[in-house]
Amino acid sequence: MPDSPKKMSVTPAIEELIAIMARLRSPEGGCPWDLEQDFDSIAPYTIEEAYEVAEAIREGDMEGLKGELGDLLFQVVFHAQMAAEEGLFDFADVVAAVSDKMVSRHPHVFGDHEIADAEAQTAAWEDYKAEERRQKAEQEAGNGGEAEFGDEENPAGPSESVLDNVPLLLPALLRAVKLQKRASRVGFDWPDTEPVLTKIAEELHEVTEALEEVGEPRADTPTGPVAHEIGDLLFAVVNLARHLKVEPENALRLANSRFEARFRYVEAALAAEGRHPSDATLEELDKLWDEAKAALHREAEDGGDGEGDTATKE
């Protein structure tokens, strides 16, 4: 049996990766594609790699996760290399910044503060981040950021909102949760789920009214009344999920999986008869859909893939 490959210690391994990235970006003998990239062009790949990490975790693929984490790390190294070329910062600065941040946000670990439980730590974490944002705003103002100071529209001084720095490029469901949590921290929130359920019913009614106003849904525009009201409805549903401590992104991902599994069941049942879903009537599709729900529910109860019977037909 061959010897296992010798594990490289962390520091040389990182140094080798940084050297590989520098070589790829070298004007002399580097990779033409890598040389053409900039922060904007690489950003979509960074997001894609993060999703692939999440997918490996969802599938329980630990070997795949190792590779995906490497791909995500490479994205960090790529951005750091481009920044180093512009004299902004390098990989060591990235590591130092996150190390400092983790220490400052965990005074109960690296200091003498006490935190009762995970929920208290979550609240404290948000407090630390809010303080960091406040200090950053003060620093920027002190560095001569004229645009931050009072003007005709804002004579009171620097513009600061509890909603500042919630990234626009986050998935919409995740960003909705973060915006709601920020507002909740200053008291703008319902005390329990009952008014949230009422709000959902209200928003659903407004969708119906918008449909009646437009007449033909296809006549609506991406920013028209129907789209507007559906957005409000989705935002209210996210609010309900937040109050129930359900991650809406994960809940929708699981609903997508259930829908896919059930529809594939319908396709397979029809294929066994030499047919396609487009050849079946709606009544036939409904019947097969119900069979799929029952079959997959039994499979989950018997220890299958965990497809619960909680999604409804689209």
C-alpha positions in Angstrom: 0.0 0.0 0.0 1.5 3.3 -1.0 2.4 5.9 1.7 -0.2 8.6 2.2 0.9 11.9 0.7 2.7 14.1 3.3 0.5 16.9 4.5 1.9 20.3 3.9 1.7 22.7 6.9 -0.7 25.6 6.5 1.8 28.4 6.0 3.8 26.9 3.1 0.5 25.7 1.5 -0.9 29.2 1.6 2.4 30.7 0.3 2.4 28.2 -2.6 -1.2 29.2 -3.5 -0.3 32.9 -3.4 2.7 32.2 -5.6 0.6 30.3 -8.1 -1.9 33.2 -8.2 1.0 35.7 -8.7 2.4 33.6 -11.5 -1.0 33.4 -13.2 -1.2 37.2 -13.1 2.3 37.8 -14.2 2.6 40.0 -17.3 5.5 37.7 -18.4 4.3 34.2 -19.0 1.1 34.5 -17.1 -2.4 33.3 -18.1 -4.1 35.7 -20.6 -7.5 35.0 -19.1 -6.4 35.7 -15.5 -4.6 38.9 -16.6 -7.7 40.2 -18.2 -9.8 39.9 -15.1 -10.6 42.7 -12.6 -12.7 42.9 -9.4 -16.0 43.3 -11.2 -15.4 40.4 -13.6 -14.3 38.0 -10.8 -17.1 38.9 -8.4 -19.7 36.6 -10.1 -17.3 33.6 -9.8 -16.8 34.3 -6.1 -20.5 34.2 -5.6 -20.9 31.1 -7.7 -18.1 29.3 -5.7 -19.9 30.2 -2.4 -23.1 28.6 -3.7 -21.1 25.5 -4.7 -19.8 25.2 -1.2 -23.4 25.4 0.1 -24.5 22.7 -2.4 -21.7 20.3 -1.3 -22.8 20.8 2.3 -26.4 20.2 1.4 -25.5 17.0 -0.3 -23.3 15.8 2.6 -20.4 15.5 0.1 -17.4 16.1 2.3 -14.8 15.2 -0.4 -16.6 17.6 -2.7 -16.7 20.2 0.1 -12.9 20.1 0.4 -12.5 20.9 -3.3 -15.2 23.6 -3.2 -13.7 25.3 -0.2 -10.4 25.3 -2.1 -12.1 27.0 -5.1 -13.6 29.6 -2.7 -10.2 30.2 -1.1 -8.7 30.7 -4.5 -11.2 33.5 -5.1 -10.1 35.3 -2.0 -6.4 34.9 -3.1 -7.4 36.2 -6.6 -9.0 39.4 -5.2 -6.1 39.9 -2.8 -3.5 39.5 -5.7 -5.3 42.2 -7.7 -5.4 44.5 -4.7 -1.7 43.9 -4.1 -1.0 44.9 -7.7 -2.7 48.2 -7.2 -1.0 48.8 -3.8 -4.2 48.5 -1.8 -3.7 45.5 0.4 -2.5 41.9 0.1 -3.5 38.5 1.4 -1.7 39.0 4.8 -3.8 42.2 5.3 -7.0 40.2 4.6 -6.0 37.6 7.2 -5.0 40.3 9.7 -8.3 42.2 9.2 -10.5 39.2 9.8 -8.4 38.0 12.8 -8.7 41.4 14.4 -12.4 41.4 13.7 -13.0 37.9 15.2 -11.1 38.8 18.4 -12.9 42.1 18.8 -16.3 40.5 18.3 -15.6 37.7 20.8 -14.6 39.5 24.0 -16.2 36.6 26.0 -13.6 34.3 24.5 -10.6 36.6 24.2 -11.5 38.9 27.0 -13.4 39.0 30.3 -16.9 39.5 29.0 -19.6 36.9 29.7 -22.2 35.6 27.2 -25.0 33.5 28.5 -25.9 31.5 25.4 -25.9 31.5 21.6 -28.9 33.8 21.4 -27.1 36.4 23.6 -24.0 36.0 21.4 -26.1 36.7 18.3 -27.4 39.9 19.8 -23.9 40.9 21.0 -22.5 40.2 17.5 -24.9 42.7 16.0 -24.0 45.2 18.6 -20.3 44.8 17.8 -21.1 45.2 14.0 -23.2 48.3 14.7 -20.4 49.9 16.7 -17.9 49.1 13.9 -20.2 50.8 11.4 -20.5 53.8 13.6 -16.7 54.1 14.1 -16.2 53.6 10.3 -18.6 56.5 9.6 -16.9 58.7 12.1 -13.5 57.8 10.6 -14.6 58.5 7.0 -16.1 61.9 8.2 -12.9 62.7 9.9 -10.8 61.9 6.8 -12.4 64.7 4.9 -15.4 62.9 3.4 -17.3 66.1 2.4 -20.2 64.2 0.9 -20.9 62.7 4.3 -21.6 66.1 5.9 -24.6 68.3 6.0 -26.0 69.7 2.8 -29.3 71.2 1.7 -31.1 67.9 1.9 -29.4 66.8 5.2 -28.3 69.8 7.2 -28.1 67.8 10.4 -24.8 66.2 9.4 -23.6 62.7 8.5 -26.1 60.3 7.0 -26.4 57.1 9.1 -29.0 54.5 9.0 -29.4 51.2 10.8 -29.9 49.7 7.3 -26.5 50.9 6.1 -24.1 48.3 4.6 -26.6 45.5 3.9 -25.1 44.3 0.6 -27.4 44.9 -2.5 -26.0 41.7 -4.1 -27.2 39.4 -1.4 -30.0 36.9 -2.5 -33.2 38.9 -2.1 -34.7 36.6 0.6 -31.5 36.8 2.7 -31.3 40.6 2.2 -35.0 40.9 3.3 -34.2 39.0 6.5 -31.2 41.3 7.2 -33.1 44.5 6.6 -36.0 43.3 8.9 -33.5 42.3 11.6 -31.8 45.7 11.5 -35.2 47.5 11.7 -36.3 45.1 14.6 -33.2 46.1 16.6 -34.6 49.7 17.0 -38.1 48.5 17.8 -39.7 48.5 14.3 -41.2 45.0 14.4 -44.4 43.1 15.4 -44.4 41.5 18.8 -45.5 38.1 17.6 -46.7 36.2 14.5 -50.4 37.0 14.6 -50.1 40.5 13.0 -47.6 39.1 10.5 -50.2 36.5 9.4 -52.7 39.3 9.1 -50.3 41.3 7.0 -49.8 38.3 4.7 -53.5 38.1 4.2 -53.7 41.8 3.5 -50.9 41.6 0.9 -52.5 38.6 -0.8 -55.7 40.6 -1.1 -53.7 43.5 -2.6 -52.2 41.1 -5.2 -55.8 40.1 -6.2 -56.8 43.8 -6.5 -53.7 44.5 -8.6 -54.6 41.6 -10.9 -58.1 43.1 -11.4 -56.6 46.5 -12.1 -54.2 45.1 -14.7 -56.8 42.9 -16.2 -54.4 40.6 -18.0 -51.3 39.6 -15.9 -49.1 39.6 -18.9 -49.8 43.2 -19.4 -48.0 44.0 -16.1 -44.4 45.3 -16.2 -41.5 44.2 -14.0 -42.2 47.2 -11.8 -45.9 47.3 -12.4 -48.7 46.9 -9.7 -48.8 43.1 -9.8 -45.0 42.8 -9.4 -45.1 45.5 -6.7 -47.7 43.7 -4.6 -46.2 40.2 -5.1 -42.9 41.7 -3.8 -44.7 43.0 -0.7 -46.3 39.6 -0.2 -42.9 37.9 -0.4 -41.5 40.4 2.0 -44.3 39.7 4.5 -43.8 35.9 4.2 -40.1 36.4 4.9 -41.2 38.3 8.0 -43.2 35.4 9.1 -40.3 33.0 8.6 -38.0 35.3 10.6 -40.5 35.4 13.5 -40.7 31.6 13.4 -36.9 31.3 13.3 -37.0 29.6 9.9 -34.4 30.5 7.3 -36.5 31.5 4.2 -33.7 30.8 1.7 -33.3 27.2 3.1 -37.0 26.7 3.3 -37.5 27.7 -0.3 -34.5 25.6 -1.4 -36.1 22.5 0.3 -39.5 23.4 -1.3 -37.7 23.5 -4.7 -36.2 20.0 -4.0 -39.6 18.6 -3.1 -41.2 20.1 -6.2 -38.4 18.7 -8.4 -38.6 15.2 -6.8 -42.4 15.1 -7.3 -42.4 16.4 -10.8 -39.7 13.9 -11.8 -41.9 11.2 -10.4 -44.8 12.4 -12.6 -42.5 12.4 -15.6 -41.2 8.9 -14.9 -44.7 7.5 -14.4 -45.8 9.0 -17.8 -42.5 7.9 -19.5 -43.3 4.3 -18.4 -46.4 4.6 -20.6 -44.4 6.1 -23.4 -45.9 9.5 -22.7 -44.8 13.1 -21.9 -46.4 15.5 -19.4 -47.5 17.7 -22.4 -49.5 14.7 -23.6 -51.5 14.3 -20.3 -54.5 16.2 -19.1 -54.4 18.4 -16.0 -56.6 15.8 -14.2 -54.0 13.1 -15.0 -51.2 15.3 -13.9 -53.0 16.1 -10.6 -53.6 12.4 -9.9 -49.9 11.6 -10.5 -48.8 14.5 -8.4 -50.8 13.2 -5.5 -49.3 9.8 -6.0 -45.9 11.4 -6.0 -46.5 13.2 -2.7 -47.7 10.0 -1.1 -44.9 7.9 -2.4 -42.1 10.3 -1.5 -43.7 10.8 1.9 -43.6 7.1 2.6 -40.0 7.0 1.4 -39.1 9.8 3.8 -40.8 8.0 6.7 -38.8 4.8 5.8 -35.6 6.7 6.0 -35.3 8.0 2.5 -34.1 11.4 1.4 -36.1 13.4 3.9 -38.7 14.7 1.4 -41.4 15.8 3.8 -45.0 16.4 2.9 -45.1 20.1 3.5 -45.1 21.7 0.1 -48.2 22.4 -1.8 -48.7 22.1 -5.6 -47.7 25.1 -7.6 
